[in-house]
Structures are given as C-alpha cells and as structure tokens.
C-alpha cells in the first residue's frame, strides 16, 4: 500500500512526495522512496513529520498511536488508514486529534463511502419490514472476515435504524439456528479469486428487495481517496475526522 | 374520537393485471371501501362482479363501462391503465374533484401537461412506480449522482416479463430522467437506448439503457455508476406486484387531506 501511495502522490498535480519511512531493520531502508525522487526510505518518523506538510500512514496498527503523537507534536495533519487499532491506542489517537487534524477513514474509496451513506439512509427509511443482510466477497488472500467494509456497512445500517450493532448482528450461521430474529443485521463472507472485492447490502422486504453493491477492481480507489483526504486535512483545525467529513457526506 | 368514514376507492381497468390486484387490496384494507370498477366499453367483463373478476368472493358491484359515473361516485380513483385513457381520466378527475392516483406508465409530455392542468382542480399523485423500493432508489440515486459527479458513467438495466410491450420500462426512463436532472443534462440528448455494432467509444455523459425481457419477471432495475477502479450498483428487484397495489392504497389514503396539486410517490412516502 505504501508503494502505491507514493505513486499516487507523485502523479497528483500540486503534490510531491516529502519522504517515506519503513520499519527499522526492513530491507527497504536506504532505497529510493520513489524513482528519481532523490530521497531514501528511513526509519526516522520524527524527521518525516518535520519535513512534510501532511503524512499518510497506512502501515500497521502497532505504530498508529506513535504516528498520531508525532503528528500532534509537529502540528502536521495525518491521514491514518490503519485498521485493527486497539482501544488504548485509539484513545491516544483521539487525544492527538485535539492538537492536529487527523483523518481516520474506515475506507478511503469514494464509492464505498457513498454506499455507506446510502445504506444509512435506506436503513432509516425502510424500517424493520426490510431485513438487512450484508455479503462481502473477498479475494482468496484475505486472512480475516468479515472485512472492515462489511462491518462498516453493518454499522451504517445499524446507525440508520438507530440500534446498537452488537445487539442485532448475526454472523456465521450454521445448523438449526431457528428463524431469523426480527431486526437482525446479518453478515456473510465468501472468499476466492483475485483482485475484485464486492460488497452488497440487501434490504429484503415482502415482494421486493433492494441491493446496494460496491465493486472494487483496483486499489487505486483507496490511494486516490487517501490523497484527497490529505489535501482536505491541510489547514483544517484540529480534530478527529472521518472520510464522510472529507467527502461532505456526514 | 370519531372514526373517519372509509375511503371510497374506484379502480379503472379493474379487470387488468394491476386492476385486479388493486381491487383485492382495497377490499382487504380496513380503511377503504370499494366504490366500484370500470373497464373499457366493449370489454367482455362489463356487467360481471368486480371482485369475482379479481378471483374473490362477489361483492355485488358490477364492472361498468361508464368512467364518468365512477369518478362521480368515488372519493379517489386509482388508475393503472393505458396512456390512451389518461387525458380523459384527468379531465374527469378535475371535473368531479376526484382524487386521482395515476400509476399508468408510458406517459408522454402531453400527458404530463394534462396532469399539471388537472392538478389545478384536484389532487393528482402521479407515480409511474408506486413501490416503496423504487421510490427509495430514486432518492439514493440522486444522492449518489450528486456526490460522485461526472467521472462516474451511469447505465440503467431493466428486466421484465415476456409480456411487457414497452422498452425501456417507465421506471427505467424515470430513473434516467432523474440522473439527467441531477446533472443538468438534457435527457433526450443523453439517453442511449440502443448499442449495436461499431458504436465508437462511449460518449461522455451518456445515460445508457439495456433491456432484457423474459419469463415472468415482475421487474428488476439496476442503476450502475461506473468509475475508475470501482462501480456502484443500486438494484431493486420486485417479485410481487401486490406491493405496487399497496403503494397505490397508501397514496390514496395520504392524498385525502391534501390541497389540489401534483404530488409524487416520494411525497407520499416522505422520501425527499
């Protein structure tokens, strides 16, 4: 993802790559950040935040809190696209958000964020006569399920219905589980193939069904969205922002 | 509290596919009573029992061929017939101040002008599609089109039963018009109904339609918004026509207290 982000920044008019870091001891330390950029990958986060107008971090959850602290110290906006951040680290990120602008997208694709907004709207309008089910179709190499997008879609549906997802979600159905509880939000995952990632939210009523689908065929949708978020964050007052804020969908 | 009198609903084309469903819905709704039903003059069903025609127990109302009498006696008419009858029905509604729920599809601009004229005198709910799902879909499409912008190509597909005689469906056209309106485009210029042979590349801003017909499909519509590296597909699949009849009753009950004017199903459902 980091390499794709570097390419995205490099080809975006008005943007330039200010530097890049890697894990200490990683083989990429010392290599060119981007071809012809004339700068090497370092392990020095401090120097990166000192040198850049805005930083994009899509690396790993274990460094997210540290990135946020560096962003706060240097007053540099941060786009933090890492998933799987623990509660304690999230509290530290929120604290850093009081000192600089931090955009924390669940998913940076424009299309997926539009679908989040539409799902919330549809769930609010339709009520519980329409059963909500979410199907994630992911590539064979993905190692966890349901996907972050599936969960985010479920949260959007729950928000539209004004219910707590934890109280109504159903996952991993198998065997004699009895009839579907009223108001449940179901999630299922299929896995296989390569790149294409497909998410569908079903609103299944009596005599009709609505389906809202997002098909991702290129990871460029995520890097493009990350750069959009970075440009939006520049000059923004301190705060913890979502992609919906960036895209005006909130 | 004084109970409101039942709403007296008349059904035009009461022996047609939608008409029979409407008759059944009216008879099963606790808030309505059937004022009667009519069919075109010369129909074999004239004089038969309206409910029996819908496959139900007779109710003692016979199918008439006098639309004017029906408009005079009913509080509201639900009309899902043919564009050829639309202007007459609008005039009758205006003359007798009868509320009209107009679900007929295939309306042209002359019919829409007639709707506007009748709406000066009475309440007209004009809805090419009276289902909850499609009307919500319209709201979602407006939102998606506005946010995604011109970088996302819009295509619309419709799948209907083998007996359907017009293409694209009225709903598909309505969805296309909505997209054009949201993008400030001229729909007639942007609609691309047929692609065949060496069409050349897609013209920017086109709204493409693809139509499939077969089996007993009640009606599926999908709006595709296709960008670089991603695609959004918003789909409504209907498996029962009863939901349209239910929408018609809902519109009729909603229209009861409204001042004269033209209304949409989205007004009825509160989807803005």
Contacts between the chains, C-beta under 8 A, distances in Angstrom:
chain1	res1	chain2	res2	distance
A	109	B	230	5.9
A	110	B	147	7.7
A	110	B	148	6.8
A	110	B	227	7.5
A	110	B	230	7.7
A	111	B	148	7.1
A	111	B	152	7.8
A	111	B	225	7.5
A	111	B	227	6.3
A	111	B	230	4.2
A	111	B	231	7.3
A	111	B	232	5.1
A	112	B	230	7.5
A	114	B	143	7.5
A	114	B	144	5.3
A	114	B	147	5.3
A	114	B	148	6.1
A	114	B	232	6.4
A	115	B	232	6.1
A	117	B	143	6.8
A	117	B	147	7.6
A	118	B	140	4.6
A	118	B	143	6.3
A	118	B	144	6.3
A	118	B	234	7.3
A	121	B	139	7.0
A	121	B	140	6.6
A	121	B	143	7.0
A	122	B	136	6.0
A	122	B	140	6.4
A	125	B	136	5.4
A	125	B	139	7.5
A	125	B	269	7.8
A	125	B	271	6.0
A	126	B	132	7.2
A	126	B	136	6.7
A	203	B	133	7.7
A	205	B	132	7.4
A	205	B	133	6.9
A	205	B	243	7.7
A	206	B	240	7.4
A	206	B	243	7.2
A	207	B	238	6.5
A	207	B	239	5.7
A	207	B	240	3.2
A	207	B	241	7.9
A	207	B	242	5.7
A	207	B	243	4.2
A	208	B	131	6.1
A	208	B	132	7.5
A	208	B	133	4.5
A	208	B	236	6.4
A	208	B	237	6.4
A	208	B	238	4.6
A	208	B	239	6.6
A	208	B	240	7.2
A	208	B	243	5.4
A	209	B	133	7.4
A	209	B	236	7.4
A	209	B	237	4.8
A	209	B	239	7.6
A	210	B	133	5.1
A	210	B	136	6.8
A	210	B	137	6.6
A	210	B	234	7.8
A	210	B	235	6.8
A	210	B	236	5.3
A	210	B	237	7.9
A	211	B	233	7.4
A	211	B	234	7.7
A	211	B	235	4.1
A	211	B	236	7.8
A	211	B	237	7.1
A	212	B	140	7.3
A	212	B	232	7.7
A	212	B	233	7.7
A	212	B	234	5.7
A	212	B	235	7.7
A	213	B	231	8.0
A	213	B	232	6.9
A	213	B	233	4.1
A	213	B	234	7.7
A	213	B	235	7.0
A	214	B	230	6.6
A	214	B	231	7.5
A	214	B	232	5.7
A	214	B	233	8.0
A	215	B	230	6.3
A	215	B	231	4.5
A	215	B	232	7.8
A	215	B	233	7.1
A	216	B	229	6.7
A	216	B	230	5.0
A	217	B	229	5.5
A	217	B	230	6.5
A	217	B	231	7.4
A	218	B	228	7.1
A	218	B	229	3.2
A	218	B	230	7.3
A	219	B	229	7.6
A	220	B	228	6.8
A	220	B	229	4.7
A	221	B	227	7.8
A	221	B	228	7.5
A	221	B	229	4.4
A	221	B	230	4.7
A	224	B	229	7.8
A	247	B	147	6.7
A	248	B	147	7.4
A	249	B	147	6.5
